[in-house]
Amino acid sequence: MKFRIEHDTMGEVSVPADRYWGAQTQRSFENFPIGEEKMPADLIRAFAILKQACAAANCRLGKLDEKRADLIRSVCRDILAGKLEGHFPLSVWQTGSGTQTNMNVNEVVANYGNAQAGEKLLHPNDHVNMSQSSNDTFPTALHIAAVTAVQERLLPAMDTMLACLRKLETENRDLVKTGRTHLQDATPITFGQEISGWRSMVEHARDMVTASLDALYELALGGTAVGTGLNAPAGFGEAAAEEAAKLTGLPFRTAPNKFHSLTAKDALVFSHGALKALAANLMKIANDVRWLASGPRCGLGEIFIPENEPGSSIMPGKVNPTQCEALTMVAVQVMANDTVMGIAASQGNFELNVYMPVMALNYLQSVRLLADGMNSFVRRCLSGVVANREKMAEYLDRSLMTVTALTPIVGYENGAKIAKKAHKENISLKEAAVALGLFTPEAFDEAFHPEKMI
């Protein structure tokens, strides 16, 4: 491998000749050989948006000339287009402020920009990082990445699931089946009503996720090192937020209190809490589906789900609810990520929180897993759910809890006698009610209509 010599304030460093990063990136690359987790690509793209916005704001405010501003913006567009993949190698497990990733972006933008221009126009600190500090750029990039990931990935996935659930709900709106509480038989519902519960869970979670974005639209840019805005011109925070809003089409705004935005990560915790709520709801839905599909002969067997792949290396013909299992594992991971988010956010000291890289990793992983998991579950499982009408009718006919329809006539205690006698003697509710002298056969038939209990 060929190397070139780069330098920073600590001296000279050998850098791979085919990479555009500089000395500070190389030092971080060498000093943090920890794990396999790299800074998320979504975060790097957010930095490219941020650096464009800052260049435009600095130009507007007379701090940066048009030629350099245009060059920075051009390089950032290339980053967003994926032309510089492989030039952002740093580990998540680095400085907790993300300084080295901020400098990685600054160095790549400067070096690539200079190569494109054919002259040395850009300095990573003096031009690309003008009016900025890692302490306000990293939280800004984190907010931009979080919002765009939710808007571009998660909300569309939720809408896809909702469309599927609404279709299933309509198709099964009149199909009466046994309800269950405490994993025990309960009074009847329609399968459409059961599905409506799933649908409403996703709708409510969507509302929560959307509501949580408002605080993430606040950007820390303009706070620089400690929140005072040192070395940034007046109005820079407002101008940079306006430029970020133009670039993304999202309502980003400058944070009103930069001391808060540098050290507090409450907006991310609040938003991830909504992701955890979604995960909890998806866990319930996926578990319901696999319980209802259990069998095929010795389980509930109330629904059929698509058979996607063999389920056992030893049991021929076995097929498992693998999409349900994948989605529930996603839910568990998101719930675990939420613990990391809360603990990391609690660790701000004085004017800065230094747990931001791990928060970026966990938040963005949660969004991606939820979106991918939901899309896969809908496409390969939920959209293929078919009711087993015969099995539902069988369970409804055998259920003891339909006796509840009789309690207004004979009372709770007599209703319990009917149910217990039927269960103990393995006879029908009608036979038990007649044997107890509480109904004639004709009176029972007139009073007992499970389909009206929904």
Buried (B, 14 or more C-beta within 10 A) or exposed (E): EEEEEBEBEEEEBBBBEEBBBBBBBBBBBEEBEEEEEBBBEBBBBBBBBBBBBBBBBBBBBEBBEEEBBBBBBBBBBBBBEEEBEEBBBBBBBBBBBBBBBBBBBBBBBBBBBBEBBEEEBBBBBEBBBBBBBBBBBBBBBBBBBBBBBBBEBBBBBBEBBBEBBBEBBEBBEEBBBBBBEEEEBBBBBBBBBBBBBBBBBBBEBBEBBBEBBBBBBBBBBBBBBBBEBEEBBEBBBBBBBBBBBEBBEBEBBBBEEBBBBBBBBEBBBBBBBBBBBBBBBBBBBBBBBBBBBBBEEEEBBBBBBBEBEEEEEEEEEEBBBBBBEBBBBBBEBBBEBBEBBBEBBEEBEEBBBBBBBBBBBBBBBBBBBBBBBBBBBBBBBBBBBEBBBEBBBBBBEBBBBBBBBBBEBBEEEBBBBBBEBBEEEEEBBBBBBBBBEBBEEEEBEEBBEBEEBB
